[in-house]
Amino acid sequence: MPLVQTSFPSTSNGDQASGSVLVLADARTATEQELIAAWARAQHPSAELLYHDDPLLASRLESADDLVVAPVRITWLPRERDGDRRVRPADLLALTNPHRPWAFLQRRIVRADPQRARVTAGEPAPASDLRRRFGEEVGGAGGAAGFAAFVARQASLALERAERQVIGDRYKVPRLVAEQITASARFRERVAELADRLGRPRDEVLDDATNALQEVAAVQSRLAIDVFRAVMGPLHKRAWNVEVDAAGLERLRELNRRHALVFLPSHRSYADPLVLAQVLDGHDFPRNHLVAGGNMAFWPIGPLGKRAGLIFIRRSFGDDDIYKLAVREYFGHLVAKRFNIEWYLEGGRTRTGKLRPPRYGLLRYLVDALSDNRAKDVVLVPVSIIYEQLEEVEAMAAEQSGAKKQAEGLRWLAGYARAQRRNVGAAQVRFGEPLSLRERLDAAGEGPAQLEKVAFAVCDGINRATPVTASSLVTFALLGVRDRALTLDQVARVSAPLLEYIERRNIAAPLVQLRRPAGLRQALDALGDAGVVSAFTGGTEPVWSIAHGQRHVAAFYRNGAIHHLVNRAIVELAILGVARSSRSGDPLDAAWEDAVRLRDLLKFEFFFADKVRFRDELIEELELLDAGWRDHVGTPEDAAALLAASRMLVAHRALRSFLDAQLVVAHLLAARDPRSEIDRDAFIKECLGVGQQFLLQGKLHGAESVSAELYASALRQASNRDLVDPGREAVSTARDAFLEEIEEVLARLTRIAELEATQLEEVLDGIGG
């Protein structure tokens, strides 16, 4: 006899006291029917037993006002192995579904391993309560038959909730989503309003909306989740040792009891969703509903993924109001039922290693859910996923120089899986400070920039949660010395001030590893194995440098940590600006005004806190630079001395590639007739050519600045200043001013590079030649 997992108390008089009981069974086989019948006789001897698809259900619900509906089904569990009841690949290869065994096997399973079959009883509900909810949610549509269908759906949902006590939250999957939404009164009201606005028949619009909803909605099943996990495992499980912010997950678990969580991760790799899913599954979190691009809907990912929680949404909705309605209602339903969602704000993988500008479209549907009172709040979860190494970086780096992106498909998938066979270190998953969407909207205020401010807060949260990797630190050191090769001792000495700074900032980083020669050598060797760093071993001791043609790849790893250094770089530039300024007045005020201008110049590359917090952060950087800075910025001469005395300067290494890219864009804009239209794709292609020319002429510092993505960001900056659209002489004058501004900042970066070169020679003098 199988174990009874959940039930409600029953006594010989209990059924009469609380109304007659109708046991509503979800049973598909004779074995399940026998098990449920035996359970019902033992638990509710006077109850009537009906099956959820029995045509008599409608009349039975109509015949008694005091009826209590008690849903029940059999939950089948996989075999227990080492204390764990998860589906294994061997189960799938046997062509059986452990969650729903073949009918002819069920009786044998019950005899051999009765604990695999559990009778699960959902929370009972009085028919009067169900009828009230039927009126509120569905509007009473469909009469007795409609009410019976509603009761069957509610019974199924109650059983899903009860089953999670048996199988865990990782299998929290939505059931009958399209049916629930299309049957709701609010959906039909929205359809009617839209039909009237479009001037089309309501039934026709309802059919189109239902089809759109079925196109969008993920249809999850436990077996599909297990199969998807097994099929996609080779794409990530061998490649990395995953390190998890477990404390952050426990905080999220508590929030998830009250609100839907919307996970918004950084996007560096195709493997990001797989790594995050592995983390959440391992900590018994429900599977996220993952919003994926249509480019990933090919076989087998498309059909299998849709049944494992992937939501394939069109990249552009255009003027399709019916499709927009379906997406809005679907997101509202998920939020209302506290199903977790996941998507990637950047809209695609970063090609430079740092966060891309966010896209706001899907945030609008969360805001709509709050506006429609579908939920009290939604919690946004910034997620940082960062890798010690990525096999796909080289292909992404090539795209920055104009190479064509390989289309995703079955051949691509096979090649990607082959590339992931080698372990390349750690993947770290960390969770930023959870953000209340309602509070963030209130703080942002009304207006067109509201969603932008919310998205920027999420991106800032991702950056703050991102740890510094060994690859980031080593590439930062080697890129900073340009084409020079360093010994192990020299790499250690160049890195030491940066490690000290990171420690003082309390930023997560492998400080212990990199302060040990063996640990630093391990990081260099790992980058050498990946072809990013080259080692020359034919002399008295090995020396390392960035490998030929690998500056874009090295910059990708460096840029994973660059956001931690941007404020420090701005402080250095502002101090130098004060030192070179002839204006009178308080140098600190002048430095602050300059810092705000620099922040504006870089706002399409990096995410900054609001101005009040930004000012506080700059003061913190000054404290780290010199605890007595207030006594050392009274005059321009004092400011120059303060900068020269610093043990670490980062502005040139951190910002030069971004300003070099802006220089190319500004140069081409200034040389252009202000009345001519600009084709953006053609302009970026032209930038790639001119950037390569400038690099060969020595006008740019490194090849990593010749980047389609950096040029696109610089062009957005120019567009924000109204320098792209055609105009008259005022546009030409403004373009010239933009170029002059960038050249002036680059001149300061060059001066900081000179100061840094002097420091470098002092550090390296007499060490390893």
Steps between C-alpha positions, in 0.01 A plus 500: 500500500649839406564760764248780552697818454239770571136488599253685716357352821203275468263355761179306471301814580737751345356474152150575627614790721680685223284389208515194280837426344562445132839341437602633158765264364757561229576141396613381159546125549326210672781477757463867593123461527536201733749680724281809525186295565674314785620828646154659474336203678750532785500879532145597395281191515178695435640713217401476136785438254500660155773548242588849378383430144174329600203664320295453821717759680292796378168358626654384829633849572156645432318255730650589839577840652704358789733286287874498583728414206814306597748455212733199496749336265793258500847655498765274351858543615828386340696223665703603803875497442738610775215675680399697190191454284601685185464380145830375358606476135470120529128540572459707185698255289261227617224698322288522812366795694565445873246775576232310308594135443341291227165359611618138472796576733310679775366196684847343499652823639243512781582143603879538476546855632173635646660830609528602135120542487365767733136595543496879496192685620457867423342758725121437505268787407127552561301513178350831617848659510584358161176638357578846640849494344352374173284809488786736590765355271302366205182701527285188507558434131400153382236423760511159672750355252723806539486466878594130482800584279601775744481259796711243314765767428506616862530141618799448272667817633436395861664165428802670344548700819464190716741299285779751559510380860599161357721584202643839603467851359731428204201343326263792556350514153197691375203298385215591268640849450333580169172351624505708820581823320255463212221395738548806723254786486780761493657343190169495315436862599842601365435309179162671459658844551773422247252361246291817523810716456616297199151484352507120479257231622561404863500125435761545229728706726447247781616217271807698393583593860462138612734387221753769595479394863562137410798610290652688793415284802751241615338160558714345771517138605723323748629257242585778254690682774701186575565429132601861433740490793654175373525614136645842580734381776798446264489869408617610842552234768851396394623848418477669840497439872201708606539713814177635649395782730301268730419772755346713226284207391360450850401866515324459165320187619335701776396776258360239261244396760328837449597622153593382154873532437627636169861391449693745281851359439799635317545334161847382406436152365244276336542288814374770739141367524627143542740593779234701684245218457751253647551728801128549563421131453777402740345725766141383437374821340217485248614500140495848349291592200787600273435755226710393201560642155354339192853426376516220760170336404658243267468124558551356761523811718176653369243223546667356810576837656140618468398204717777576748413864566646694205284782367585577139383855437523679168787746487267770371126531561452787256137612495361157593269610782354152539844348559581779747180423690591130518848577636362750752240256631750214513754700700223626726386143563852381586553788741159452662569130559856571628675312223857622461622654176846543349624709213812681388469879505793546262310330219805297397842387618754770572776515241730715713477330841310781673125549522322617188233773512173349625181458304184599680212347303419201720520710817189677374298179538604469865394860558167422333452205737540733798275763341233233445530394867602149396760504780596726789860506387764325290858451616775565244813293560828624348715193425869499414628196308870524424748244371872454546510412129257462211557296185269726298690824573725476195203481263336798671825695482522430126150645457631827645738528208225441246477118482153357440327329791439127447131420485366277776382158391558127546851511352586798720363316806716193433810715461423696815458176698837371375670823607361466853665167578806655666483642851614862490459602863226654708166656418372725777132577557428785741178682581477875540275690738137407416299798378131565561359600162230711662753688714731552203217639289407743777863609538538547123189717480265539207632579156659342193823415687326297771574154358851605403574593861365167623710308245811699591446418868493130407820531295669688783396215731651243263829690488520533877444126541761404239823360647841560349653191340864402471471533121374859538789602724773335293374642169464845659866484601630374164287728282624795703863446396401484133740276303745439782555152647526457878655242726294337772648735762423800281140395447469462878648843566287672238190331643576559869358857528185392318453202733542730798242741357250219438548376854441847644183531290384161634442369147486122467816377326753212519747713696665213688557306177653793311728602785664157488749443215353155434147640482602783267690254281189281486292795372763584236525138388121472470491805273795354312314173443213705358736683263431842654846535654828386349802391701860518381713242680824512301684740731608501862139500623154498340335826395133551415315740271167525320517262204503644149149581377344434842453852635123491441475172691722627781294819519183289534637343818639831627168676441319253724647695793548843344184649654660472844769746386299762309437732795868485594590586140263798502658626824846482341384690192319762708806557721719541193242737355523717811879489488499622138225758548559873523153582635465653844276375778474185707693217327262245650199666335687507170588132536137409570375687193763326289406160646136555404607584142712184485209298637284637220764415240515139624133440579445281194787274602451466876222514757525766768316560823280810531695823541471516879633149543752554221649797688526290817673223305755745358576628849554140611745459211685814610524356852660186356735708287613714794331509840617861535381610156312803637835656592654415162259651248516864599690599186556354154859423601380304802259302280779410256723385786218290646463312172873454447540354850239229447625140495235404244358680197228327298330762281707433189470120523130510591364762260734540204336246268156658551624855439699383197180358351323830568788682330446305176125568503546868584766539230275355229202708612703820501625430147149434368263743331246577777216489245565141389309201637694238696442131432592353838617158376710656226638753747611226744669319212679822407608541863659154492709600201605839637565347842739247346673783314537707818635195682767447236587871518545479878205731573325231706647315795389145425310278258222440756360847425431399136163352590159511336329491839708789638432704187128432536510628860694809394245566226219476757686757708523729198132446421411588859671835436306553175813458289379225265182623334553742210508872575673824412810677627395464864536120465843539343611732782369258764681209333827694509445573870435130564828409331689765698352373827614144429846614391539699823409197714735282294778752563442457873502122462831526316646704786378242752657229282831689521476519879410132508793411274735670745345300784529183295870549437555557872312179577681296237845654534751228576236225522544211262686714247 
